[in-house]
């Protein structure tokens, strides 16, 4: 009888461990997906910042710029900065 109870408890423990491992595998998959999204956001942010820099340079190179255009460029540059600040820069490895 004692062995039966021990085996029964062991089966419960095994089932619980299988559930925990399945949950961990699901979480691992979710964390990796989030990491992929963050990488994508980072790359898109780099592209956006590059395009904003090109736009700012084009406006700076223009002979006459209306205040409205300058204001629009400044607003886009500010919004790009907000987006850039949301995405942390990758850590620089220390030697």
ZIZI-V314195 format. One record per backbone hydrogen bond with DSSP energy under -0.5 kcal/mol. CO is the residue of the C=O (numbers start at 1). NH is the residue of the N-H. If there is no record, write none. Layout:
((CO/NH) (CO/NH))
This chain:
((1/5) (2/6) (3/7) (4/8) (5/9) (6/10) (7/11) (8/12) (9/13) (10/14) (11/15) (12/16) (13/17) (14/18) (15/19) (16/20) (17/21) (18/22) (19/23) (20/24) (21/25) (22/26) (23/27) (24/28) (25/29) (26/30) (27/31) (28/32) (29/33) (30/34) (31/35) (32/36) (33/37) (34/38) (35/39) (36/40) (37/41) (38/42) (39/43) (40/44) (41/45) (42/46) (43/47) (44/48) (45/49) (46/50) (47/51) (48/52) (49/53) (50/54) (51/55) (52/56) (53/57) (54/58) (55/59) (56/60) (57/61) (58/62) (59/62) (66/70) (67/71) (68/72) (69/73) (70/74) (71/75) (72/76) (73/77) (74/78) (75/79) (76/80) (77/81) (78/82) (79/83) (80/84) (81/85) (82/86) (83/86) (83/87) (84/87) (86/88) (91/93))
